[in-house]
């Protein structure tokens, strides 16, 4: 006999949303387990405290201090020079590198846009 939906029982398999034995036991025991871990954390158990904090508090993210640029900045070259000077004066080198990369990418976008405009102008001339 070939496989087809005609020859299948009407209510086969597990109903949607039903739990197997293991998941049912976990759901029933979860509140007690959580309470026990919290109690252990309160009593000074470091791994329990670590587990509770890992699940309840967001991890801290590294935050770099702002970079102050000195001198007049009239071009991207002046901007990069000011960033390099800030790095020499103690600014976070990773932040400076990211800002220089962003400036370089911005210059490429501006150059491409200007080139696109020049080509459009040349094509529109008779």
N, CA, C and O of each residue as an XYZ file, in Angstrom:
504
protein
N       0.833     -1.177      0.000
C       0.000      0.000      0.000
C       0.884      1.250      0.000
O       1.871      1.298      0.735
N       0.563      2.221     -0.779
C       1.352      3.447     -0.859
C       0.971      4.407      0.268
O      -0.137      4.368      0.803
N       1.930      5.268      0.608
C       1.681      6.241      1.671
C       0.742      7.330      1.162
O       0.954      7.886      0.084
N      -0.271      7.625      1.922
C      -1.150      8.741      1.594
C      -1.857      9.177      2.864
O      -1.854      8.462      3.866
N      -2.448     10.327      2.818
C      -3.141     10.845      3.993
C      -4.472     10.140      4.215
O      -5.036     10.234      5.305
N      -4.984      9.443      3.219
C      -6.259      8.744      3.374
C      -6.177      7.609      4.389
O      -7.135      7.331      5.109
N      -5.020      6.961      4.433
C      -4.882      5.770      5.257
C      -4.253      6.047      6.624
O      -3.696      5.142      7.245
N      -4.338      7.286      7.089
C      -3.752      7.654      8.378
C      -4.851      7.742      9.428
O      -5.979      8.126      9.118
N      -4.524      7.385     10.677
C      -5.532      7.528     11.738
C      -5.871      9.000     11.970
O      -5.055      9.881     11.697
N      -7.053      9.257     12.463
C      -7.543     10.629     12.624
C      -6.771     11.406     13.683
O      -6.415     12.562     13.453
N      -6.508     10.805     14.824
C      -5.832     11.530     15.906
C      -4.536     10.803     16.246
O      -4.448     10.100     17.253
N      -3.558     10.977     15.410
C      -2.278     10.311     15.621
C      -1.308     11.259     16.302
O      -1.420     12.475     16.149
N      -0.377     10.728     17.038
C       0.675     11.518     17.658
C       0.216     12.293     18.873
O      -0.935     12.210     19.301
N       1.153     13.048     19.411
C       0.894     13.841     20.604
C       0.173     15.129     20.243
O       0.418     15.698     19.180
N      -0.693     15.584     21.094
C      -1.427     16.819     20.859
C      -0.481     18.005     21.001
O       0.434     17.969     21.824
N      -0.689     19.051     20.214
C       0.161     20.236     20.343
C       0.089     20.820     21.754
O      -0.989     20.969     22.329
N       1.258     21.143     22.293
C       1.329     21.727     23.626
C       1.424     20.730     24.751
O       1.647     21.123     25.896
N       1.260     19.444     24.467
C       1.368     18.448     25.534
C       2.832     18.219     25.872
O       3.703     18.379     25.017
N       3.104     17.849     27.106
C       4.468     17.683     27.599
C       4.799     16.210     27.786
O       3.943     15.404     28.150
N       6.069     15.873     27.529
C       6.496     14.512     27.861
C       6.797     14.466     29.360
O       6.710     15.493     30.034
N       7.145     13.305     29.883
C       7.318     13.137     31.333
C       8.432     14.018     31.884
O       8.294     14.610     32.954
N       9.536     14.099     31.145
C      10.676     14.891     31.635
C      10.310     16.369     31.704
O      10.574     17.020     32.715
N       9.710     16.906     30.654
C       9.325     18.316     30.666
C       8.276     18.603     31.736
O       8.279     19.675     32.340
N       7.393     17.659     31.967
C       6.380     17.833     33.013
C       7.038     17.904     34.394
O       6.681     18.752     35.213
N       7.999     17.010     34.647
C       8.714     17.027     35.925
C       9.503     18.319     36.110
O       9.530     18.891     37.200
N      10.144     18.773     35.034
C      10.922     20.022     35.116
C      10.005     21.190     35.442
O      10.329     22.008     36.303
N       8.872     21.276     34.770
C       7.949     22.385     35.045
C       7.417     22.360     36.469
O       7.222     23.408     37.085
N       7.187     21.175     36.983
C       6.675     21.070     38.352
C       7.749     21.407     39.379
O       7.446     21.999     40.415
N       8.998     21.038     39.107
C      10.070     21.237     40.082
C      10.740     22.598     39.970
O      11.414     23.023     40.908
N      10.576     23.288     38.857
C      11.301     24.535     38.608
C      11.141     25.584     39.708
O      12.152     26.136     40.143
N       9.946     25.888     40.179
C       9.834     26.915     41.228
C      10.609     26.547     42.502
O      11.242     27.407     43.115
N      10.559     25.280     42.894
C      11.285     24.864     44.098
C      12.794     24.945     43.888
O      13.526     25.350     44.790
N      13.259     24.561     42.703
C      14.697     24.611     42.396
C      15.181     26.054     42.395
O      16.234     26.364     42.952
N      14.414     26.926     41.772
C      14.791     28.347     41.730
C      14.848     28.913     43.143
O      15.783     29.638     43.483
N      13.868     28.593     43.957
C      13.855     29.080     45.343
C      15.057     28.550     46.123
O      15.654     29.285     46.909
N      15.419     27.276     45.914
C      16.567     26.689     46.613
C      17.868     27.373     46.192
O      18.733     27.626     47.030
N      18.009     27.670     44.912
C      19.227     28.347     44.435
C      19.306     29.752     45.019
O      20.384     30.197     45.412
N      18.187     30.451     45.080
C      18.175     31.799     45.666
C      18.552     31.744     47.138
O      19.320     32.580     47.614
N      18.022     30.775     47.858
C      18.364     30.621     49.280
C      19.850     30.332     49.453
O      20.492     30.897     50.339
N      20.399     29.462     48.620
C      21.834     29.160     48.700
C      22.658     30.409     48.408
O      23.678     30.646     49.053
N      22.221     31.205     47.443
C      22.936     32.440     47.120
C      22.906     33.395     48.306
O      23.904     34.057     48.593
N      21.783     33.472     48.991
C      21.670     34.346     50.164
C      22.564     33.874     51.312
O      23.026     34.673     52.127
N      22.797     32.561     51.360
C      23.643     32.006     52.418
C      25.136     32.109     52.092
O      25.982     31.714     52.894
N      25.454     32.647     50.903
C      26.857     32.876     50.573
C      27.453     31.898     49.586
O      28.666     31.922     49.374
N      26.668     31.051     48.982
C      27.173     30.115     47.985
C      27.470     30.904     46.696
O      26.558     31.368     46.012
N      28.771     31.042     46.386
C      29.190     31.878     45.250
C      28.677     31.341     43.911
O      28.150     32.127     43.125
N      28.805     30.035     43.609
C      28.266     29.577     42.322
C      26.756     29.816     42.189
O      26.274     30.144     41.105
N      26.018     29.653     43.278
C      24.580     29.911     43.226
C      24.310     31.396     42.987
O      23.435     31.761     42.203
N      25.072     32.241     43.670
C      24.917     33.686     43.474
C      25.259     34.077     42.045
O      24.589     34.912     41.438
N      26.315     33.459     41.513
C      26.707     33.735     40.136
C      25.608     33.329     39.166
O      25.325     34.046     38.207
N      24.994     32.192     39.412
C      23.909     31.718     38.557
C      22.711     32.666     38.620
O      22.118     32.991     37.591
N      22.363     33.101     39.810
C      21.227     34.013     39.966
C      21.518     35.334     39.259
O      20.661     35.855     38.544
N      22.716     35.878     39.452
C      23.061     37.150     38.810
C      23.122     37.017     37.297
O      22.700     37.921     36.576
N      23.643     35.899     36.811
C      23.737     35.697     35.361
C      22.365     35.676     34.715
O      22.216     36.080     33.562
N      21.351     35.206     35.450
C      20.006     35.107     34.883
C      19.140     36.335     35.142
O      18.087     36.486     34.523
N      19.565     37.210     36.044
C      18.704     38.344     36.384
C      19.288     39.701     36.022
O      18.534     40.639     35.763
N      20.612     39.831     35.996
C      21.238     41.127     35.724
C      21.928     41.086     34.369
O      22.594     40.108     34.030
N      21.763     42.145     33.607
C      22.416     42.227     32.297
C      23.921     42.378     32.490
O      24.357     43.055     33.421
N      24.713     41.765     31.632
C      26.164     41.898     31.759
C      26.596     43.331     31.464
O      25.986     44.024     30.649
N      27.644     43.755     32.132
C      28.159     45.105     31.916
C      28.879     45.171     30.579
O      29.578     44.236     30.189
N      28.703     46.272     29.894
C      29.374     46.476     28.618
C      30.488     47.495     28.818
O      30.361     48.445     29.590
N      31.569     47.270     28.107
C      32.674     48.210     28.184
C      32.242     49.529     27.550
O      31.643     49.547     26.474
N      32.546     50.603     28.212
C      32.202     51.923     27.692
C      33.455     52.785     27.698
O      34.080     52.992     28.738
N      33.805     53.277     26.534
C      34.987     54.128     26.420
C      34.609     55.567     26.764
O      33.486     56.013     26.527
N      35.569     56.263     27.321
C      35.314     57.669     27.642
C      35.328     58.481     26.353
O      35.992     58.100     25.389
N      34.602     59.592     26.326
C      34.558     60.407     25.116
C      35.932     60.979     24.770
O      36.773     61.194     25.643
N      36.134     61.214     23.503
C      37.406     61.767     23.030
C      37.185     63.233     22.725
O      36.267     63.599     21.992
N      38.044     64.074     23.301
C      37.960     65.501     23.031
C      38.993     65.847     21.975
O      40.177     65.544     22.123
N      38.531     66.488     20.906
C      39.426     66.885     19.818
C      39.728     68.365     19.949
O      38.851     69.177     20.244
N      40.995     68.695     19.722
C      41.407     70.091     19.856
C      41.790     70.656     18.500
O      42.152     69.919     17.584
N      41.707     71.947     18.388
C      42.096     72.621     17.157
C      40.962     72.677     16.157
O      39.962     71.970     16.277
N      41.142     73.534     15.166
C      40.093     73.646     14.139
C      40.093     72.400     13.239
O      41.148     71.885     12.867
N      38.906     71.939     12.908
C      38.774     70.773     12.032
C      37.976     71.212     10.810
O      36.757     71.376     10.861
N      38.702     71.396      9.711
C      38.072     71.880      8.485
C      38.014     70.820      7.398
O      37.348     71.014      6.381
N      38.707     69.694      7.600
C      38.706     68.638      6.587
C      38.830     67.291      7.290
O      39.064     67.219      8.496
N      38.670     66.241      6.521
C      38.833     64.892      7.086
C      40.283     64.672      7.523
O      40.536     63.969      8.501
N      41.219     65.262      6.811
C      42.624     65.125      7.196
C      42.851     65.761      8.571
O      43.566     65.204      9.404
N      42.244     66.925      8.806
C      42.358     67.575     10.118
C      41.717     66.699     11.200
O      42.221     66.606     12.319
N      40.601     66.063     10.846
C      39.898     65.187     11.787
C      40.783     64.013     12.183
O      40.894     63.683     13.364
N      41.416     63.380     11.191
C      42.284     62.237     11.476
C      43.497     62.681     12.284
O      43.910     61.984     13.211
N      44.074     63.836     11.940
C      45.213     64.348     12.725
C      44.810     64.592     14.176
O      45.567     64.275     15.094
N      43.620     65.153     14.384
C      43.144     65.414     15.746
C      42.928     64.092     16.495
O      43.217     64.000     17.688
N      42.421     63.071     15.795
C      42.245     61.765     16.433
C      43.586     61.160     16.817
O      43.727     60.615     17.912
N      44.570     61.249     15.936
C      45.902     60.715     16.248
C      46.530     61.469     17.419
O      47.208     60.867     18.253
N      46.310     62.776     17.484
C      46.816     63.560     18.611
C      46.134     63.136     19.913
O      46.775     63.049     20.961
N      44.834     62.875     19.834
C      44.101     62.413     21.020
C      44.633     61.054     21.473
O      44.748     60.801     22.673
N      44.957     60.180     20.520
C      45.521     58.876     20.879
C      46.872     59.052     21.540
O      47.194     58.335     22.487
N      47.667     59.994     21.057
C      48.977     60.257     21.657
C      48.840     60.812     23.066
O      49.728     60.633     23.900
N      47.732     61.481     23.326
C      47.507     62.075     24.646
C      46.794     61.134     25.607
O      46.470     61.524     26.728
N      46.541     59.874     25.170
C      45.997     58.894     26.093
C      44.596     58.406     25.812
O      44.036     57.663     26.619
N      44.008     58.800     24.692
C      42.679     58.299     24.354
C      42.768     56.803     24.028
O      43.830     56.299     23.662
N      41.656     56.115     24.166
C      41.602     54.679     23.909
C      41.963     54.399     22.448
O      41.266     54.865     21.547
N      43.045     53.642     22.196
C      43.480     53.399     20.815
C      42.449     52.646     19.976
O      42.348     52.874     18.771
N      41.694     51.766     20.591
C      40.689     51.033     19.827
C      39.575     51.963     19.342
O      39.095     51.836     18.216
N      39.179     52.875     20.184
C      38.141     53.835     19.798
C      38.666     54.747     18.699
O      37.955     55.043     17.739
N      39.917     55.193     18.839
C      40.520     56.053     17.819
C      40.581     55.308     16.487
O      40.259     55.878     15.444
N      40.988     54.046     16.513
C      41.067     53.258     15.278
C      39.686     53.108     14.642
O      39.554     53.186     13.420
N      38.657     52.894     15.464
C      37.301     52.772     14.925
C      36.839     54.081     14.286
O      36.200     54.072     13.235
N      37.163     55.198     14.922
C      36.764     56.493     14.376
C      37.503     56.799     13.083
O      36.912     57.345     12.151
N      38.790     56.457     13.009
C      39.543     56.673     11.774
C      38.975     55.800     10.653
O      38.852     56.260      9.517
N      38.634     54.564     10.954
C      38.034     53.666      9.964
C      36.698     54.228      9.497
O      36.399     54.203      8.303
N      35.897     54.731     10.419
C      34.605     55.315     10.054
C      34.801     56.546      9.166
O      34.052     56.746      8.210
N      35.805     57.372      9.478
C      36.095     58.553      8.651
C      36.525     58.127      7.252
O      36.112     58.728      6.260
N      37.350     57.095      7.175
C      37.794     56.588      5.877
C      36.615     56.079      5.057
O      36.525     56.349      3.859
N      35.726     55.357      5.689
C      34.539     54.855      4.990
C      33.646     56.005      4.530
O      33.082     55.958      3.437
N      33.520     57.030      5.359
C      32.697     58.187      5.001
C      33.296     58.912      3.795
O      32.563     59.347      2.907
N      34.619     59.044      3.758
C      35.280     59.693      2.626
C      35.007     58.907      1.348
O      34.746     59.502      0.303
N      35.063     57.589      1.416
C      34.784     56.764      0.230
C      33.361     56.974     -0.262
O      33.131     57.070     -1.467
N      32.411     57.047      0.647
C      31.020     57.260      0.262
C      30.854     58.631     -0.387
O      30.166     58.763     -1.399
N      31.480     59.643      0.193
C      31.384     61.002     -0.361
C      32.016     61.041     -1.741
O      31.444     61.617     -2.667
N      33.202     60.429     -1.894
C      33.868     60.405     -3.209
C      33.001     59.702     -4.242
O      32.876     60.184     -5.368
N      32.408     58.588     -3.888
C      31.559     57.850     -4.813
C      30.349     58.686     -5.207
O      29.969     58.721     -6.378
N      29.745     59.355     -4.236
C      28.576     60.185     -4.514
C      28.937     61.334     -5.446
O      28.192     61.634     -6.379
N      30.078     61.980     -5.200
C      30.515     63.085     -6.056
C      30.833     62.598     -7.471
O      30.504     63.269     -8.449
N      31.471     61.433     -7.578
C      31.782     60.864     -8.882
C      30.500     60.520     -9.636
O      30.398     60.760    -10.839
N      29.536     59.965     -8.935
C      28.258     59.635     -9.537
C      27.571     60.892    -10.068
O      26.980     60.871    -11.148
N      27.648     61.980     -9.311
C      27.036     63.241     -9.726
C      27.752     63.803    -10.951
O      27.102     64.316    -11.862
N      29.088     63.714    -10.987
C      29.849     64.215    -12.133
C      29.510     63.429    -13.394
O      29.351     64.011    -14.467
N      29.400     62.109    -13.268
C      29.035     61.295    -14.428
C      27.634     61.646    -14.913
O      27.396     61.760    -16.116
N      26.714     61.815    -13.979
C      25.342     62.197    -14.366
C      25.335     63.545    -15.074
O      24.598     63.726    -16.043
N      26.142     64.494    -14.607
C      26.226     65.809    -15.248
C      26.799     65.689    -16.667
O      26.302     66.330    -17.593
N      27.837     64.873    -16.834
C      28.441     64.690    -18.152
C      27.473     63.992    -19.109
O      27.434     64.330    -20.292
N      26.715     63.052    -18.634
C      25.770     62.334    -19.498
C      24.582     63.206    -19.893
O      23.978     63.001    -20.947
N      24.252     64.169    -19.056
C      23.107     65.038    -19.375
C      23.457     66.147    -20.345
O      22.550     66.768    -20.897
N      24.754     66.429    -20.583
C      25.165     67.469    -21.538
C      24.982     66.932    -22.956
O      25.253     65.762    -23.228
N      24.511     67.814    -23.865
C      24.310     67.372    -25.264
C      25.595     67.218    -26.030
O      25.573     66.855    -27.206
